[in-house]
């Protein structure tokens, strides 16, 4: 895998953001570059605590609320049939 960190621009519209995420190669077992990009983008947001465990990125607020909403995602992409 390449060591280049592709910047994820969180201010993009949802379609452009989705395309930028799926364009970062992350075949099964090699999600590191995608996790790196997501970690870097979320790490710039002062209201989030960002933690990295392997290729898992955990981002959470610490606003003192009793309840939280959990949003989970899977960071592996699969190639299309025609690649």
Phi, psi and omega per residue, in radians:
X1 nan 2.742 -3.111
X2 -1.449 2.543 3.118
X3 -1.554 0.046 -3.124
X4 -1.251 2.284 3.121
X5 -1.645 1.883 3.122
X6 -1.355 2.092 -3.099
X7 -1.256 2.287 3.058
X8 -1.670 2.118 -3.125
X9 -1.653 1.803 -3.052
X10 -1.208 -0.328 -3.114
X11 -1.388 -0.066 3.138
X12 -1.176 2.756 3.003
X13 -1.144 2.828 -2.999
X14 -1.042 -0.650 3.140
X15 -1.186 -0.772 -3.140
X16 -1.177 -0.676 3.100
X17 -1.112 -0.762 3.107
X18 -1.049 -0.794 3.130
X19 -1.091 -0.696 -3.137
X20 -1.154 -0.594 3.124
X21 -1.255 -0.786 -3.099
X22 -1.294 -0.254 3.091
X23 -1.446 -0.071 3.049
X24 -1.597 2.037 -3.102
X25 -1.023 2.233 3.105
X26 -2.625 1.065 3.120
X27 -1.110 2.777 -3.106
X28 -0.831 2.228 3.127
X29 1.532 -0.048 -3.112
X30 -2.394 0.871 -3.108
X31 -1.506 0.058 -3.086
X32 -0.933 -0.875 -3.128
X33 -1.068 -0.660 3.099
X34 -1.193 -0.758 3.096
X35 -1.089 -0.680 3.088
X36 -1.024 -0.802 -3.112
X37 -1.147 -0.727 3.123
X38 -1.178 -0.753 3.115
X39 -1.054 -0.755 3.140
X40 -1.121 -0.738 -3.132
X41 -1.165 -0.789 -3.122
X42 -1.279 -0.505 3.133
X43 -1.117 -0.327 3.111
X44 -1.455 -0.079 -3.111
X45 -1.679 1.961 -3.008
X46 -1.155 -0.368 -3.119
X47 -1.478 -0.021 -3.131
X48 -1.981 2.508 2.911
X49 -1.705 2.130 -3.080
X50 -1.975 2.268 -3.127
X51 -2.258 2.538 -3.138
X52 -2.098 2.244 3.067
X53 -2.250 1.764 -3.059
X54 1.094 -2.163 3.094
X55 -1.744 0.328 3.091
X56 -1.777 2.299 3.094
X57 -1.932 2.178 3.139
X58 -1.985 2.169 3.103
X59 -2.229 2.299 -3.110
X60 -2.573 2.708 3.024
X61 -1.571 2.880 3.045
X62 -2.385 1.145 -3.052
X63 -1.704 0.066 3.080
X64 1.413 0.249 3.117
X65 -1.370 2.658 3.124
X66 -1.279 -0.499 -3.081
X67 -2.207 2.693 3.107
X68 -2.379 2.743 3.018
X69 -1.750 2.356 3.135
X70 -1.902 2.227 3.071
X71 -2.084 2.143 -3.091
X72 -2.002 2.584 3.083
X73 -2.521 2.848 -3.110
X74 -1.981 2.249 -2.984
X75 -1.692 0.376 3.107
X76 -1.887 2.376 3.045
X77 -1.886 2.727 3.114
X78 -2.058 2.429 3.114
X79 -1.204 2.661 3.049
X80 -1.298 2.956 -3.130
X81 -1.057 -0.617 3.130
X82 -1.693 0.144 3.093
X83 0.886 nan nan
